[in-house]
């Protein structure tokens, strides 16, 4: 059927392709048109806001490289209500058909011929006008304006930083967006679809996906630099489409650190087969030149243009992430490259998607301070189970990112970086996942932490339930409009102490770099003034070296147990009490332990130097009753990392030892809190230790408003309110009696409306 005239225009619908034919003519005179555009195709239904629309564009000639905008560039300009203008690049597209293969991976069968395509999602309702322009070496031409109508739709739109606070996100509609979901780094389309269904079922709304091996990769040695594997490009369209249908946002990770290294703990890496590598026809000889060589930078900007053209109209695309753990490349700072590429995206992404990158360590301040970076991010893993209680680690990580005044997110979490959580959780309680979700949420992060081991833990064990509980709690809070700030809360007390003393455990947190030199002070209520640093440095690192000082007033004589995670051996740790030597401990190199999947080959020998046997982790010294100053000093060697310091029976009988976290809004007084038993964790579950019952407990919760409050107590495993109380704030505190609980409990306190 013949399409409508230019006067009537075309009326696009979701993924309906209105075809446009761009006919090139050699210019006869200077005033002659270079390009003429004629609509061909049928009229379709009217669109709604944020609906993904597509136009097929036909040219009358072919090009040697349709991915090269210097050879041929197709761009669409959309003009909407109030002078709104959106410019969207076109892209070279091939349709495929999805089908299963014998090994369970997705087979992509070609459907039709490749062609030009333009995608658009209208951010506003009203009358829109479309022009498409094509430019090649002979010149540029454009189509006559064509109009179509857009009506209000139900989609909340794209994700933005909240204008009301610095911690959280919201949609274009203004609705809050609090990130809840796991990593789904790679897999088949069938696996993604099944996982998305599971996430929707537990009300999760977020995941993180790699455009990197072992997923299909558009940039390959076989395709050649500057050309893209269209089947791989289509693969991510399907992921984004499936996610959009289920209301799941996707952080799209554009490159992994292994793309620019030869090998690591896991074996051979990607740089030897990279299309940017000179041996494969690329422009650079060394990985570090990827960030500085003008051709490499130009080619990557071309890659970003293609990504924007293909994927930016998907509202499920939440965040562009430049690198996964960029510091693991060990190529020095790449802040200038991040600045350049982030500026390019901010200029050319028509929908202004959020931008981030990630580090295995806390990250570079100069990157987080860039105005074009919207989200700071960390990843945290223990070292073969070295961290049993993740709560103080993630809480300290959140505080360390407060100075950047941006939303923060824990993008990966695992009990060990070497082995799956499945090996540490034989009874599938998912305690580390549960704790990670709640500590992130109650520390002021932009969401619950995103666990890593989806492929051999979450999915095969069907451990999706922890997301539902946090999602239900989060749904009761308007995060985008809450000015939540962390509150200092004393550990709750027993109303009728049993007379038993308990251990005071300091869990290490923080990354590489000089630690805060101020003393740690352990108060009589068990509250520590700040977090125990992870790293101690010896004489080899004079710029980082500080002594660790702990001040404690002990109710009885105790033993201090120092648990070491790793050591750059050989090194010697000196412990002094009140300036008197109390112990000197040597650490020697441990045996080499090849990593999973490496087959014992290609293992970086430096990891053998850091290994410490389980039986060699603990050192202890006797500490007398009373007030003492304890100093830990790495006298010889390079560095040592701590897991924890335990002061046996250093808490008095009245202190519960619960770890409280709370956030309060000074404006309206709304307060949320989480009480966690540090002895209830993945390790205790693996040892079949029964969680302790807490009852007859009092919590003094600081609040910012006086008057009456309604307090909802939440079961964090069932995701439901177990009791509602009314309490009155006096002298800046609510004095509360939690319901009996094991493991942890959460609360949501709201000031009662004034009469």
N, C-alpha and C positions, 0 to 999 in steps of 0.2 A: 504494500500500500504506500502511496506517495505521502511524504511527510508534509507538515504544515508550511505555509509560506513564512518568509522572514518576518512579516508583520505580526503573525500570530505567535511565532516562536515555538520552542519545544517545551514540553512539560515533563521533566524527568521524574523518575521514581527510584526507590532504593535499588541500586545495582542494575537498573535498567540502562542500557547503553544507547544513548542517542548518538547516532553516527554523524560525523562531520567530515566532509571531503575537502582537503586543502589542495588546490590545484596550482602547481608552480608553472609560471611562464617566464621565459627569458625576457628581460625588459627591452621593449622596442624603443622607448624614449625615456627620458629621465622621469617623466611624470607617470609612466605606465605602472600598473600594479605588479608587484612581484608575486603576490599570493592572492588567490581568490578562494573564498570558503563558501561552500554550499551545503545546507543541511540535507541529509538523507537519512531517512528512518521514520518511524511512526510516532505519533503523539502518545504520551504515556501519562499516568496519573500525576497529580501535583505532589510536591515534596513537603516534608515537615522538617523542622529545625534539627540539626545534627544528624540527619539521615545521610548515609553515604551514597552519593550520586556518581554516575560514571558516564563519560562521553567517549565514544570511539572516534578517533581522528584518522582520516585516510589521506596520505600524501600520494602525489603522482609519480614519485621516484623513490628509489632505495638509496641507502647510504652504507658505506663500508663499516661504520661503527655508529649505530644509532644511540649508543650510550655516551657519546662524546658531544657535549653541548657546544663545543667550538665548531663541530662539523654540522650538527643540526640540533636546534633547541626549539622545543614546543612548549609554550606557556599559555595558560588561561588566566584571564582577568575577569573577576566577578565583582560587579558593583551592586550594592544593596541599599537598604533603607538608611537614611541619615548620612549618606556619603560614604558608607562602609565599603572599602575596597579590599579584596582578597586576591593575591596573586599566587597561582599554583602551577608548578612545573608539570609538564606531561612526561610520560615515560614509555619505554618500549616493553611491551607486555606479551606474555604467552599464557594462554589458558591450558590447564591440565585437569585431568580427571583422577580423583583419589581412588586407590584400590589396595587391598591387602596383598602382601607377598608371602612367600613361604617362611621367611624368617621373622615375620611379624612387623617388619618395617613398612613404611608407606611407599607404594609404587606410584609414580606420577606418569600418567599417560597423556600425551599431547592431544589437545582438542583444538582443531582449526589452525589458522595461521597466526604468526605474531603480528602485532599491530600497535599503533599508538593509543594511549589511553590517558584520560584526565579524570581525576577524582576530586570530589568537593563535598564538604559538609557545611551547610548554611548555618551560621551562628545566630541569625536573626530571622524572624518571620517578615514577610512582605514581598514586594516585587524585586526581582533580581534580574540583572542583565549580564550576559556572557559574551566575551570576545576571546577568540583563540588566535594566537600569533605563532608564526613559524619563522625561524631565522636560520639561513645557511650562508655560505660564503658569497652567494649572489645577492643577498639582501634580505629584507624582512617584509612580510605582508600580514594582514590580519583579516579576520572575518567581519562581516557586518554585525552589529549588536543584535543579540537574540534574547528574548525575555522569557522568564518562567516565574511561577509563584511558589512561595514557601509559606506554610502554615505552622502554627505552634504545635510542637510535638511533645512527647512525654520524656524524652531523653534529658538527663540533667546536664549533658554537655561535657566539656573537657575539664580537667583538674587544674586548679590554680592554687597558689599560696594564699592563705586567708589574709584579707586586708585588715582583720580585726586583731590578729596576734602574730607572733613570729614562729609558733610551734607547729601549726596544723594546716591542713589543706581543705579546700572546698571545691565543689563543681561550679560551673557557670551559673547554675540555678541558685547557688547560695547554700545548698545542702552540704553538710560536713562529709568529708571523706577521710576515714581513719583506716589505715592500711592493715589488713589482716589476711595472712595467707603465707604459704611456703614458697621456697624456690621450686621451680620446675624447669631446671636449666636445659635439659635436652630430652628427647624421646621421639617416638613416632606420633603421627597425627592421631592415631587411635588411642595412644596412651594419653596425649594431651586432652582429648575429648573426654575420656573416662575420668581423668583427674579434675577437669573443669566441672563435670557433673557432681563429683564429690564435694568440691569447694562450694558450689552453689547450694548443695544440700545442707551444708553446715554454716551457711550465711557468710562465708569468707568472700573477700572482694579484691584480692591482690595476688599476683605472682611475679616471678622474675624469670625471664627467658633469655638464653644466650643465642646470639647470631655468631656462633663459633663452634668449632669441633667439640664434641662428636655430632652436633646437629649439622644439617646441610649448610654449606657456606657459599654465598654468592661470589666472593672473591677467591678464585682458585688459580693455581698454576696452569691448569688445563684451559680455563677460559681466557687467561691472559690479563695482565693489569689493564684496568680501564674498561673491561667487559665483565658482564655478570651472568652467572648461571641462573637462567630464568626459572628453572624448576625449583632451585633453592629459594629464590625470591618469592615464588608462589607459595612455598611451604609456610612462610611467616604470615602471609595474608590469611591463610586458613586458620592459623593459631589466633591471630587478632580477631578474626571474624567469630570464631567459636567463643572466645573470651567475651566479646561484645554482646553476643546473644545471651550470655549468662551473667552479665553485670560484673565482670571481673576485669580489673585494671592490670596492665602489664608493664613492668619495667623492662625495656628492651636493651639488653647488654650488647653493645656493638662489637667489642673486641675483648679477648681474654689475654692476660699477661703472657700465656704460653705462645701466643702468636709471634712474639718477638724474642724468643729464647731458643737455644739449641736442644737443651735437655734439662731436666730437674729431677727431683726425688721420684717422680712418677715415670721417668723414662724419656724417650725421644719426644721433642716438642715440635712446633710448627714452623719456625723460621726457615729451616732448610727447604721447605716446599712453598714458602710464601711467594706470591706474585710480585711483591715489592723487592724481593731478593735479587741481586744482580745475576746470580747463577740461573735464575728462572726468567730472565728478561726484564727484571725490574731496574729501578734507577739507583739503588743503594747497595753498598757492600757490607755494611754493618747494621745491626738492629737499631743502634742509637741514632743513625742517620735518618731513620724513618721520620723523626720529629723535626728535623732541621732542613733536609734536602728540599729545595723548592718544587721539584717535580713530584716527590712523594706527597708533600703537603697539598699541592694542587690536585693530585689524583684522589686524595682522601676527601677533599672538599667536593669533588665531583661525586664521590660515593655518598656523601651526606645529601647532596641534591637529589640523588636517586632515591634514597631512603625517605626523604620528605615527600617526594612525589608519590611513592607507593603506599606509604603507611600513615602519613600524618592525618588523614581524614577519618581514621578509625578512632572513635572515642575511647576504645579500650586501651589505646596507647597512652600510658600515664606518664612515663619518664623515659627520656633518652639517657642511657648510662654509657659513657665513653669506654671505660675499661673495668674489667673485673680484676681487682687487686693489682693495680698498676705498679705498686712498689715492688712486687715480686719479680719484676723484670730486672731490677737492680741496675738501672741505667741512669740513675740520678733523677733530679726533678724534671718533670715535663710540664711544669706550670705554664710556660709560654705557649706550648702547643695546645693545652687545654683552653687557655684564654682565647687563642685564635679560633679554634674550632667551635667553642661555645658561642663566640660572637657571630660566627657564620650561621649557626643554627638559629640564634635569636633573630637574625636579620631575615632568614629565608624560610623558616618554618611558619606558615601562615596562621597556625593555631597556637603558637607559643607554648609548646609542651615543656614540661619541667625538664631540667638538665641536672645530671650528677655524674660522679665517677665513684670508684671505691678503692679502698686500701685494705690490705691484711692487717695493718697497724692503724693508729688513729688518723693518719693523713697529714697533708701539708697545709699549714695555715694559709699560705699564699694562694692555694687553690680554693679552699673553703671561703676565703674572703672575696673571691671574684663575684661581682654583682650578677653575672650570668649563670652562676651555679645556684640552684634553687634548693638543694637538699644535701646535707652532709650525711656521710654514711660510714659505718664501721662493719667489720666482720670479726667474730670471736670464736675461737676453738681452744679447748684445753689441749694438753699434750698427753695423749693416751690416758685420759681420765684424771689429769692432774688437778682439775677444778671440779669439786663436788657440788659446791653451792655457787651457782652462777649469778645470784641476785646482786651481791655487792659489786661484782665486776661490771654488769650491765648498767647498774645505777651510777657508778662512777664514770662510765663511758658517756652516759647522757650528760652528766654535769660538765665533763671536759669539753663538750661541744656547745655549751651555753653561750660562750663569748661570741660566737659567730652569728647569733640572732637569726637563725634559720631553722626550719624543721630538720630533725635528725632521725635517722632510721638505722637499726641494726639489721643489715641486709643478709647476713649469713650467721648461723649459730650451729655449733656441734660440740659434742662432748670431747671429741678428738679430731685433729686435722688428719690423722693417719688412718683412722678406722671409723666405720659407721656407728651411729648411735645404737643400731641393732645389736652390736656386740656387747654393749654396756647395759642393755635393757632387756634381760631375758624374760621378764614377765609382762612386758609391753604396757607399762604404766604411763609412758610418755612424760615422766616427771620433768625432765630437762626442757622439753618443748613447752609444757604447761608453765613452768616457772619463767622461762624466757619471754613468753607472751605477756604475762602479767607484770613482770618487773619493767619491761619496756613501756607498757601502757601507763604505769603508775610513776614512771620516772620522767615523763614529759616528752617521750618520743612521739613521732607522728603516726605510730602504729605499733602493733605487737611484733616482736622480732620474727624474722623469716628463717625457719629451720632449713638446713641444707639437704640432709639425707632423705630426699623424697623417693628415690629410685629403689633403694634396698631396705627401706625402713617404713616410711609413711604408707607408701602404696601397697606393698605386699602384706603389711600388718594391719592395714585399714585403720590407721591411727589419725583420723581426721577430727575426732570429737573435741580436742582442746580448742580448736578454732571457734566452734559454735558457742562455747561458754563466754569467751571474750567478746565475740560479736554481739551477743545478746546484751551484755553489760554496756558495750560501747554504743549501742543503738539508743540508749537512754540519755546520751550526753551530746550536746550541740558543740562539738569540739571547735569548730571554726569560729565560734563566738565566745569561747571561754578563754580568759586570760589566766590560764593555769600557771602557777609558779610552785616549785618544790617547797615543801614545808619540813622543818626539823621536828621529828616526833620521837619522844623517848620510848624505849621498849616498854610494853605494857607490864603491869605488875600483878602478882597473885594477891588476891584479897586475904587469903589465909595461907601464908607460906608453910611449906612442909618441913623446912629446915635443911633441905638438900641444896648443895652448891652445884653449879653447872659450869661447863667449859666456856671460855671466851675465845671465839675463833675469829681471826682477822684473815679475810680472803684477799689475795693480791689482785690488783687491777691496774690497768694502764699499759702503755707501750714504750717503745724505744725512746730514749731521750732523758735529759737530766730531770731528776725527780724533785719534788718540793722538799726543801731542806728542813722545813719546820717539823718539830716533834709530833708524833702521833700521841694523843692523850686518850687513855682508856678510862672513862668515867665510872663511878660506882654503879650506875644503872646499866652498864654494859654498852653504852653508846661510845663509838670511836669518833674522834674529832675529824678524821679524814681517812681516805682509803689507803691501805697498805700498798706501796708501789711494787710492781712486778720485778723491776731490774735493779740489781746492785752492780756497780762498776768498780773494777780494780785499777791499778796504776797504769795499765795499758790504755785506758780511756780517761785521761786526766780531766778533759773538758766536761765529762758527764758525772764524774765521781762525786758522790755525797755519802755521808754516813746516814744510816737509818736509825733514828732515835725514837724509842717508845717510852712514855712515862705512864706508869700504872701504880695505883694504890691497891694492894692485894689484901683481901680479907684473911688470907691464910697462906702458908707456904705452898708453893706450886712448882710445877715443871713447865718450862717453855719448850714446846716442840716446834722446831723450824722444819717445814716441809719444802724441799727444793724441787722445782719442776725440771730445770735444765741448768747445765753449767758449761761454759766454754773452758773445758779442763786443759791443763791442770790449774786449779785456783785454790785459795785458802780463805775461809771465812772466820773472822775473829769476832767473838761475842764478849762484851764487857758489861758488868753490872756495877753502877755507881763508880765508874772509872777503874774497876778492878777486873782483870781478865777472868772470864768464866769458862771459856772454851775456844779451841782453835780446831777447825774442821777442814780436812783436805778433800778435794774432789778430783778424781782421775778420769781419763777418757773411758767411755763404755764401749761395748761391742757394736759393730755395724748392724743395722737392722734394715734390710731392703724394704721399700714401700710396697703397698698393695698394687698389683698390676704391673710392677716393674720387671717381674721375672728375675729379680736379683741383678739386672743389668742397668747400666746408665744411671746409677744412683750417685748423687753428688756426695763425695766423701766427707764434706764438711758436716753432714748430718750425723755421721758416726762420732765425730768429736763432741757433739752436744748430748749424746745419749747418756742417761743415768739409769741404772737398774732399779727396779721397784724397791728392792731391799736396801738401796743406798740413798733413799730420798730423805729420810728423817734424821735430824740431829736434835738433841735436847740438852738443856742445862737446868739446874736447880735454881729457883728464885725464892728468897726468904719472904716472909710476911712483911707488909708495910709498903711505904712509898719508895719507888725505885726508878732510876733512869737506866734503861737498857739500850746498848748501842750495838748495831751490827755493821761490820766494816769488812769489805772484801780487800784484804791486805795484799794478796798476790793474785796475778792473772788478769783476765780480760773482763768477763761479766758472768753473772749468775742470775737466774730467775727464780723467784719465790712462788710457791703455790699458796701457802698459808703460814700463819703463826698461831699456835694454840696455847693459851694459858689455862692449864688444867684447874678446874674448880675455882675459877677466879671471879665468878658471878655469885653474888649473895643470894640467899634463899628467896627473897621477894621478887627477883627479876626473872621474867619469863624467858628472856633470850630471843623472843620473836623479833623479826626484822620488819619494822614498819616503814612503808613508803606512802607519801601523801602529796596531793596537789590541791591547791586552793586558789580560787578566783577572788581577788580583793574587791572586784566591782560588785559582784552579787552574792558573795559568800559561799557559793557552791564548792563543796569539798569532796574529794574521792580519796580513798585510802585502801591499802592492802597490807594485811598482816601475814607474814610468812615464817614458818618454822624452819630455820636453816638446817636442822637435822633431818628434815624430810626432803630428800633429794634422790636423784637417780641411783647414787651409790647405796643409800639406805634401802631403797627398794630392791636393788640387786642382791643385797645381803638379807633380805626378808625381815628387816627391822620394822616392827609395828609402829606406825606414826603415833606420836603422843597426843592424848586428848587434852585440850586446853579448855578449862571451864573455871568459873569464879575468878575472872580476870577483869582488870580495869584498864581502860585506854584513855589517856588525856590527849584529845585531838585539838590542835590549835586551829581556830577559825577566824575569819576576818569580820564577821558580823555578829552583833549581839542579838539576843532574842531566841525564839523557838526554832527548832530544826526538825524536819522529818528525816529519819535515818533508815535507809534500806540496807539490810545485810544480805550479801550475795554468797551463795554456794558457788565457788569458782569452777567446780567440776561439772555440776549439773547445769550451770548457767541460769539460775533462778533465784528469786528473792526468798529467803528462808524466814525472815522476820522484819517487821517494820516497827521502829521505836520513835518516840517523841522525846526530844531533849532540849534543854535550855542552855545557851552559851553564857558563861559568866567568866569575867576576867580573861577573855580571849580563848577560852577552852570549852569544848564539850567533854564532859566526863561520861564515858560510855561503858556499858557492860556487854561485850560481844556474846552472841549465842555460843554454846559449846561447839567446838570444831576441832578437826584434825587437819594437819598440813597447812592450810591457809584459809583466809576469809577476806572478803572485800566489803566495802561500804560506800554508799553514795548519800551524802548529806546535803539537803536543800533547805534554805531558810523558809520558814512558813510565811505565807503571804500576810501582809499587814491588814488588819481589820479596819 
